[in-house]
Amino acid sequence: MVEQIHRIVTDPGRLTRTWFDQLLASGTADTEYVEIVGVVATIVSIDTFCRALGVPAHPLPEPVAGEPHRRRPATAQQRGEAWVPMIRRSDLDGELATEEERVLARSWGPVVGNIRRALSLVPQEAHAWFQLVETQYLPGRWMRDFANEYRAITHAQIELIAGRVSVLNQCFY
């Protein structure tokens, strides 16, 4: 896990399918990989935001006792477009076991890009990630509403900043 976290954070340009397959062969479950990616992406996003504002990083929360959900969506399928199984919008029927998963599904809308589905193998992680996205970026219902500007900067300015941050962080989704 340390190698995975280190590579994701410091050298994401070297993430390859071969490297991913080696992680799985070494005993990392695909659901563990997805959860680690989600946690790392969340922490990096929040820490980067704090650095940009010149404020101290938030302390990590205390660990919570208990077992993880370990609920794999029954409709998750391996598809050519991703390394990990994902669910589609049409797969959500019957997969909505928790309230947060129902909230996640409502945020998807009729057309769902891979970015929305990337963490869907661990629905709780996908939900948590998009709660952060809606706070730092735009709520899903505002993303394609180009007739209105909901932030102090325009959609185009937001996209310019997001694109630049992605390049600087070597995020080539």
C-alpha positions in Angstrom: 0.0 0.0 0.0 2.9 2.4 0.7 4.3 1.9 -2.8 0.8 2.4 -4.3 0.2 5.6 -2.3 3.7 6.9 -3.1 3.4 6.3 -6.8 -0.1 7.8 -7.0 1.0 10.9 -5.2 4.5 11.5 -6.4 4.7 9.9 -9.9 1.3 9.3 -11.4 2.7 9.6 -14.9 4.2 6.1 -14.3 1.0 4.4 -13.4 0.6 1.7 -16.0 -1.7 -1.3 -16.5 1.3 -3.5 -15.9 2.0 -1.9 -12.6 -1.7 -2.2 -11.7 -1.8 -5.9 -12.6 1.3 -6.5 -10.4 -0.5 -4.9 -7.5 -3.4 -7.3 -8.0 -1.0 -10.2 -8.3 0.6 -9.3 -5.1 -2.7 -9.6 -3.2 -4.3 -6.1 -3.4 -7.9 -6.4 -4.2 -9.3 -4.2 -6.9 -11.7 -2.7 -4.4 -8.8 -1.9 -2.1 -7.0 -0.2 -5.0 -10.1 1.9 -5.7 -10.5 2.9 -2.1 -6.8 3.9 -1.8 -7.1 6.0 -5.0 -10.2 7.7 -3.6 -8.6 8.4 -0.2 -5.3 9.7 -1.7 -7.1 11.9 -4.2 -9.2 13.4 -1.5 -6.3 14.1 0.9 -4.2 15.5 -1.9 -7.0 17.7 -3.1 -7.7 19.1 0.4 -4.0 19.5 1.2 -3.3 21.3 -2.1 -6.3 23.6 -1.5 -4.9 24.5 2.0 -1.4 25.1 0.6 -2.9 27.4 -2.1 -4.7 29.4 0.6 -1.6 29.4 2.9 -3.4 27.7 5.7 -2.2 24.6 7.7 -3.3 21.3 6.4 -6.2 19.6 8.2 -5.1 16.9 10.6 -6.1 13.4 9.5 -9.2 12.1 11.3 -8.9 9.5 14.0 -9.4 5.9 12.7 -12.9 4.6 13.1 -13.3 1.2 14.7 -15.1 -1.6 12.8 -14.9 -3.3 9.5 -15.2 -1.7 6.1 -18.3 -2.3 4.2 -16.6 -4.5 1.7 -19.7 -4.4 -0.5 -18.9 -4.9 -4.1 -21.7 -3.8 -6.5 -23.1 -6.9 -8.1 -23.5 -5.1 -11.4 -19.8 -3.9 -11.6 -18.2 -5.1 -14.8 -14.8 -5.0 -16.3 -15.0 -2.9 -19.4 -12.3 -2.0 -21.9 -12.2 1.7 -20.8 -10.9 1.1 -17.3 -8.5 -1.0 -15.2 -11.1 -1.7 -12.6 -14.7 -2.8 -12.9 -17.2 0.0 -12.8 -21.0 0.4 -12.8 -23.0 2.3 -15.4 -26.0 4.5 -14.7 -28.3 1.8 -16.0 -26.6 -0.6 -13.5 -27.7 1.4 -10.5 -31.1 -0.3 -10.1 -30.8 -2.8 -7.3 -27.4 -1.3 -6.3 -28.8 1.4 -4.1 -28.3 -0.2 -0.7 -27.5 2.9 1.3 -28.7 6.5 1.4 -25.3 7.8 0.2 -25.5 5.5 -2.8 -29.0 6.8 -3.6 -27.6 10.3 -3.3 -24.7 9.4 -5.6 -27.1 8.0 -8.2 -29.2 11.1 -8.2 -26.0 13.1 -8.8 -25.2 11.1 -11.9 -27.9 12.4 -14.2 -28.8 10.7 -17.5 -25.3 10.7 -19.0 -22.4 9.6 -16.9 -18.8 10.0 -18.0 -16.0 7.8 -16.8 -14.8 10.4 -14.3 -18.1 9.9 -12.4 -17.8 6.1 -12.6 -14.1 5.8 -11.8 -14.6 5.0 -8.1 -18.0 3.2 -8.5 -16.5 -0.2 -7.5 -16.5 1.3 -4.0 -19.7 3.4 -4.0 -19.0 5.0 -0.6 -15.7 6.3 -2.0 -17.4 7.6 -5.1 -19.9 9.4 -3.0 -17.3 10.9 -0.7 -15.2 12.1 -3.7 -18.1 13.8 -5.4 -19.1 15.5 -2.2 -15.7 17.1 -2.2 -15.9 17.9 -6.0 -19.2 19.6 -5.5 -17.6 21.8 -2.8 -14.4 22.6 -4.5 -15.6 22.7 -8.1 -19.3 22.8 -8.9 -22.3 20.8 -7.9 -23.3 18.3 -10.7 -26.5 20.2 -11.6 -24.5 23.4 -12.2 -21.7 21.8 -14.3 -23.5 21.9 -17.6 -25.6 25.0 -16.9 -23.5 27.4 -19.0 -26.3 30.0 -19.0 -25.5 30.8 -15.3 -22.3 31.4 -13.4 -22.6 30.2 -9.9 -19.1 31.1 -8.7 -17.1 34.3 -8.6 -15.3 33.1 -11.7 -16.8 31.7 -14.9 -17.0 28.1 -16.1 -14.2 28.8 -18.5 -12.0 30.1 -15.8 -12.8 27.2 -13.6 -11.9 24.8 -16.4 -8.7 26.6 -17.1 -7.6 26.3 -13.4 -8.7 22.7 -13.3 -6.8 21.8 -16.4 -3.7 23.5 -15.2 -3.9 21.8 -11.8 -4.4 18.5 -13.6 -1.3 19.0 -15.7 0.8 20.1 -12.7 -0.4 17.0 -10.8 0.2 14.8 -13.8 -3.4 13.8 -13.8 -4.0 12.6 -17.4 -7.4 11.1 -16.9 
